[in-house]
């Protein structure tokens, strides 16, 4: 495993009402912290991802410029590196995994920044997908500690249609015979492969397949793409971890806490940060219409959709130079406006 750092959280009381003994938040850093600590960018992980999966956009002159900024990637709870079903001790275990929320994630991240680096204010929180959800949680929960937010292909509250998608993913994975009594008794290979195939139809747009973009990426056929890109993506991960992150996504809501008590309009209105809301025009589950509605309730937000046929993956364009350039220009504009 590529090197990472560990922040010990001790006995962590979770939003669900349970306590996680010896909780850990793993993270990695890039670039140098300025003397006045004014150049910190927080970049939370997305669904199924670990820091090594998303660090590609960090570097000199990249979307997140490590020559200018000190970038911290905290691994989300449940992703297999930070505290997760796959690495926590009994009495948690089979059918007894604690529920993690984004409230838990951002509270732990705030402690990391303050206790390890002495950082109390962020220049930017940048996130894609579930990372965008965490970015918006930061803006609502700590409005005075975030100067700017770039939320790419995410949401402030998981919509009903998005939940339907997640229900399908969960049902596909748990249909494997290895799912018994609320947990997996063995590795659900058939379920993981099926999950990858289901995901492939949601994550990429109809136009992506119609224009055979998967073949341009070097795959020999549609089947080759489904096996080597999508089945392989989820076969890397522990199935209980995938379900844990899925549950966090399902319940994501910046107003579901003691501050806002379910009032989403109040939570969106409390975000002081200059925010750029960037859905993909062809995202099938974080739709631009939903993003535009949320953006309209934020006092300092700009709606800037990515005009792309790459669906949800337009927000993580590892193989798409045009969308990468669009994101890079948007982040530079957002940060320039703040300087």
Secondary structure, DSSP 8 states (H G I E B T S, - for coil): ----EEEEEEEEE-TTS-EEEEEEEEEEEES---TT---EEE----TT--HHHHGGGEETTSSEETTT-EEEEE--TTSSSSS-TTT--TTS-TT------HHHHHHHHHHHHHHHH----BSEEEEETHHHHHHHHHHHHTTTSBSEEEEES--SB--HHHHHHHHHHHHHHHTSTTEETTEESS--HHHHHHHHHHHHHHHS-HHHHHTTHHHHTT-SSHHHHIIIIIIHHHHTS-HHHHHHHHHHHHT-BTT-STTTTT-HHHHHHT--SEEEEE-BTT-SSS-HHHHHHHHTTSTTEEE--B--SSGGGGGG-TT-HHHHHHHHHHHHHHHHHT-
